[in-house]
């Protein structure tokens, strides 16, 4: 799943604002495989503390290690999506001071009688620490395996070595105008890059520059 930077920023801001408690929310929008600018991030109040105070036996976790979406707010989002013909695209919550993973408790919340309540939705888990986001991972229901499995989450548009302009290439670390021109000349003379690793074949670009930028690059074929 590809997530637009603007929408990702909204999710991260909510996670940081709720820290050291878990945040939670829903993303609604047109039925596509990505979260784009046309989608809406809907933060939901985590009422886990209230439930814990009312019945600590039934709800042993507080909001630092658990979340429970406010039912009224959640229902309002579901109604909005239905009225506007939008899909429930993702549910998200944070793990304060913890890594991003789909826990047994997360699985339990997402199922009803061993079947997912929203089989088409992606479940996003954000790892958050004081004043910083460490990671984000996505999980979807796998009907063959009958469990939630991790899916790729792309949080930033990669630069395509075979189509990037000089302006795009100079955004990379260690790539100034001269090296950017060499990259374009290389693909014009040698043909399209088939691997990101082939960037080192361009004069003046070594393994260090490749390592600094590898995660931001694509050939359009990967």
Helices and strands as residue ranges (DSSP letters): H 5-18, E 24-29, E 40-44, H 48-54, H 71-84, E 87-96, H 104-110, E 111-112, E 115-116, E 122-129, E 132-142, E 147-151, E 159-160, H 166-169, H 177-190, G 196-201, H 207-213, G 214-216, E 217-218
